[in-house]
């Protein structure tokens, strides 16, 4: 199910983990730059940071292409 922007309670509603576990996972994703958070009053709303994920994937691809010559001589990408 795609929620878009949602708080921990909404995100945890359809998951088997406890709300506290989901909250800890969201904190890890936030620190990794995979989700964004915004606070409204006492509630924190999370949403996936699509552009940041795409940028990370592009960085991984670029790095992989750069090291291909080292690990796979004679093959071009």
Secondary structure by P-SEA (a helix, b strand, c coil): ccccccccccccccccccaaaaaaaaaaaaaaccbbbbbcccbbbbbbaaaaaaaaaaaaaaaaaaacccccccccc
